[in-house]
Amino acid sequence: MINPIILKDKISSNIQWAKFAGLASQWAVALTLLIFLGKFIDQKMNYFDPVFLWILPSLFIVFSLFKIVRDTQIKSKNK
């Protein structure tokens, strides 16, 4: 017979794994869109330096990493 406590831990770890499984594809799509958006804004505002090309993806990376750390800390505190 399977111990229900072990089974519960396995299920919760699988749910957490599934939550972050598609993160790489989400990042790829979001960064691609933000790069093109930044390039578009830079061209429309006639900037010679790629200001928004760097700012938009950088902000996305910083805020999404902050969210990942916060979510994983909440999950580890609940154990």
C-alpha positions as a Markdown table, in Angstrom:
| # | Residue | x | y | z |
|---|---|---|---|---|
| 1 | Met | 0.0 | 0.0 | 0.0 |
| 2 | Ile | 1.3 | 3.5 | -0.9 |
| 3 | Asn | 1.8 | 5.9 | 1.9 |
| 4 | Pro | -0.7 | 8.8 | 1.4 |
| 5 | Ile | 1.8 | 11.4 | 2.7 |
| 6 | Ile | 4.4 | 10.4 | 0.1 |
| 7 | Leu | 1.8 | 10.4 | -2.6 |
| 8 | Lys | 0.6 | 13.9 | -1.6 |
| 9 | Asp | 4.2 | 15.2 | -1.7 |
| 10 | Lys | 4.8 | 13.6 | -5.2 |
| 11 | Ile | 1.6 | 15.2 | -6.5 |
| 12 | Ser | 2.4 | 18.6 | -5.2 |
| 13 | Ser | 5.9 | 18.5 | -6.6 |
| 14 | Asn | 4.5 | 17.4 | -10.0 |
| 15 | Ile | 2.1 | 20.3 | -9.9 |
| 16 | Gln | 5.0 | 22.8 | -9.2 |
| 17 | Trp | 7.1 | 21.2 | -11.9 |
| 18 | Ala | 4.2 | 21.6 | -14.4 |
| 19 | Lys | 3.7 | 25.2 | -13.5 |
| 20 | Phe | 7.3 | 26.1 | -14.5 |
| 21 | Ala | 7.6 | 23.6 | -17.4 |
| 22 | Gly | 6.4 | 26.0 | -20.1 |
| 23 | Leu | 8.5 | 28.9 | -18.8 |
| 24 | Ala | 11.2 | 28.7 | -21.5 |
| 25 | Ser | 8.7 | 28.9 | -24.3 |
| 26 | Gln | 6.9 | 31.8 | -22.6 |
| 27 | Trp | 10.2 | 33.6 | -22.2 |
| 28 | Ala | 11.2 | 33.0 | -25.8 |
| 29 | Val | 7.9 | 34.4 | -27.1 |
| 30 | Ala | 7.8 | 37.4 | -24.7 |
| 31 | Leu | 11.4 | 38.4 | -25.3 |
| 32 | Thr | 11.0 | 38.1 | -29.1 |
| 33 | Leu | 7.9 | 40.4 | -29.0 |
| 34 | Leu | 9.5 | 42.9 | -26.6 |
| 35 | Ile | 12.7 | 43.0 | -28.8 |
| 36 | Phe | 10.6 | 43.8 | -31.9 |
| 37 | Leu | 8.4 | 46.3 | -29.9 |
| 38 | Gly | 11.5 | 48.0 | -28.6 |
| 39 | Lys | 13.0 | 48.3 | -32.0 |
| 40 | Phe | 9.8 | 49.7 | -33.4 |
| 41 | Ile | 9.5 | 52.3 | -30.6 |
| 42 | Asp | 13.2 | 53.3 | -31.2 |
| 43 | Gln | 12.6 | 53.8 | -34.9 |
| 44 | Lys | 9.4 | 55.8 | -34.4 |
| 45 | Met | 11.0 | 58.1 | -31.8 |
| 46 | Asn | 14.2 | 58.4 | -34.1 |
| 47 | Tyr | 16.6 | 57.3 | -31.4 |
| 48 | Phe | 20.1 | 56.5 | -32.7 |
| 49 | Asp | 20.8 | 54.3 | -29.7 |
| 50 | Pro | 18.7 | 51.2 | -29.1 |
| 51 | Val | 17.2 | 52.5 | -25.8 |
| 52 | Phe | 13.9 | 50.6 | -25.7 |
| 53 | Leu | 15.4 | 47.6 | -27.4 |
| 54 | Trp | 17.4 | 47.1 | -24.2 |
| 55 | Ile | 14.9 | 48.5 | -21.6 |
| 56 | Leu | 11.8 | 46.4 | -22.4 |
| 57 | Pro | 13.4 | 42.9 | -22.4 |
| 58 | Ser | 15.6 | 43.8 | -19.4 |
| 59 | Leu | 12.6 | 44.8 | -17.4 |
| 60 | Phe | 10.8 | 41.7 | -18.4 |
| 61 | Ile | 13.7 | 39.5 | -17.2 |
| 62 | Val | 14.1 | 41.3 | -13.9 |
| 63 | Phe | 10.4 | 41.2 | -13.0 |
| 64 | Ser | 9.8 | 37.6 | -14.1 |
| 65 | Leu | 12.8 | 36.4 | -12.1 |
| 66 | Phe | 11.5 | 38.3 | -9.1 |
| 67 | Lys | 8.1 | 36.6 | -9.5 |
| 68 | Ile | 9.8 | 33.1 | -9.9 |
| 69 | Val | 11.8 | 33.7 | -6.7 |
| 70 | Arg | 8.8 | 34.9 | -4.8 |
| 71 | Asp | 6.6 | 32.0 | -5.9 |
| 72 | Thr | 9.2 | 29.4 | -5.0 |
| 73 | Gln | 9.8 | 30.9 | -1.6 |
| 74 | Ile | 6.1 | 30.9 | -0.9 |
| 75 | Lys | 5.9 | 27.2 | -1.9 |
| 76 | Ser | 8.9 | 26.2 | 0.2 |
| 77 | Lys | 7.5 | 28.0 | 3.3 |
| 78 | Asn | 4.3 | 26.1 | 3.1 |
| 79 | Lys | 6.0 | 22.7 | 3.3 |
